[in-house]
Amino acid sequence: DAVAKMNVEGDLRRAVTGNVKRLQEIGAYRGYRHRRNLPARGQRTKTNARTKRGKRVTMGSG
């Protein structure tokens, strides 16, 4: 049935990882964004994008 045709668990992870790796290898813009750990779907990054970029790193003076 339909459920048997779906990728789940490890197979799905492997498929997604392979897709991202392929984008990086062919030099696509989306692959570059994945490599730099930035949003890949056109969101703004001047403000926001905290979830994708991670915890804020403060440049202290000491």
C-alpha positions in Angstrom: 0.0 0.0 0.0 0.9 3.7 0.1 2.8 3.5 3.4 5.2 0.8 2.1 6.3 3.2 -0.7 7.3 6.0 1.6 10.8 6.6 2.9 11.0 6.6 6.6 13.6 6.7 9.4 17.1 5.9 8.2 16.2 5.7 4.5 14.7 9.2 4.7 17.7 10.6 6.5 20.0 9.1 3.9 17.9 10.5 1.0 17.9 14.0 2.5 21.6 13.9 3.3 22.3 12.7 -0.3 20.2 15.5 -1.8 22.1 18.2 0.2 25.4 16.6 -0.7 24.5 16.6 -4.4 23.5 20.3 -4.2 26.9 21.1 -2.6 28.9 19.1 -5.2 27.2 20.7 -8.2 27.9 24.1 -6.8 24.3 25.2 -6.4 23.3 28.3 -4.4 21.2 26.1 -2.1 24.2 23.8 -1.5 26.3 26.9 -0.6 23.7 28.0 1.9 23.6 24.6 3.5 27.4 24.5 3.7 27.5 28.0 5.4 24.6 26.9 7.7 22.3 29.7 6.5 18.6 29.6 5.4 18.3 28.1 1.9 14.8 29.3 0.9 15.2 33.1 0.6 14.5 34.2 4.1 16.1 37.5 5.3 19.3 37.2 7.4 20.1 40.8 8.4 17.7 40.2 11.3 16.3 36.9 12.4 17.6 33.5 11.1 18.7 32.8 14.6 17.4 29.2 14.6 19.5 28.2 11.6 22.6 30.2 12.5 22.7 29.1 16.1 23.3 30.9 19.4 24.5 34.5 19.1 28.2 35.0 19.5 29.0 38.3 21.2 32.3 40.0 20.4 33.4 41.2 23.9 36.2 43.6 24.7 38.0 41.4 27.1 
